[in-house]
Amino acid sequence: MNPHRIKLVLPAAVGLALVCASLLAQTKNTTQPATFPTAESVVKELYGLVSFEPGAPPDWQKVRSLFIDEAVVVLRTARDKTTVFSVQGFVEDFQRFIEHADAEQRGFAERIVRTKPLVFGDIAHVFVLYEASLSDSTRPPTRGIDSFQLVRKDGRWWIVSIINEICTPQRPLPPELKDRL
């Protein structure tokens, strides 16, 4: 190879290598999943991610990062119906709710009232009593129970499944959960 050509190509190659290394380091830092020291910390993170101020919808990639790929979410979707979702289906259903309720403009909060974690080795169950409402709503928040199952894998906790039930006058919060949750 021509020495003059090497003088031109070498600095460009070194510069390109430095740029690639910098981008790779940035990508590793931003895509590395967060570590969660307790099962309850993952659950609290999820509630924090799906609650948002007007104009600031959830970061769905972060939401997805809390679940194992095969996770199942079973939600009350009507008074007499529950629906089984994959994680992607859960995200899409939540996005439809945000659009239908104009929640992106209004804001949305799903607040944990109480939790009751039970951990045994690398498995955990966390009951959550929560209240959900649109930020500008004058109606009382909707109360419900979420039941989370989690697994500790690869040094952190992951959501395996969520089962949900909404409190109604016909289905009030059970007395044994009022004080124990």
Number of C-alpha atoms within 10 A of each C-alpha: 5 6 8 8 9 11 10 10 12 11 11 12 11 11 12 12 12 12 12 12 12 12 12 12 11 11 11 11 11 10 11 9 12 14 14 17 12 16 25 23 12 21 24 14 14 19 16 16 16 19 20 21 16 16 11 14 18 20 11 15 10 16 17 17 17 24 20 17 14 10 19 21 20 18 18 15 14 9 9 6 8 14 14 15 18 15 22 15 14 18 18 14 14 15 17 13 13 19 12 10 14 14 24 20 17 17 21 25 20 21 19 19 12 16 19 14 17 13 15 8 7 12 16 21 20 20 22 23 23 20 18 16 19 25 18 12 11 8 8 10 16 14 20 20 21 20 19 21 23 26 21 18 11 8 9 17 26 26 26 21 21 20 18 18 19 20 14 12 6 6 9 11 17 9 8 8 12 10 8 9 15
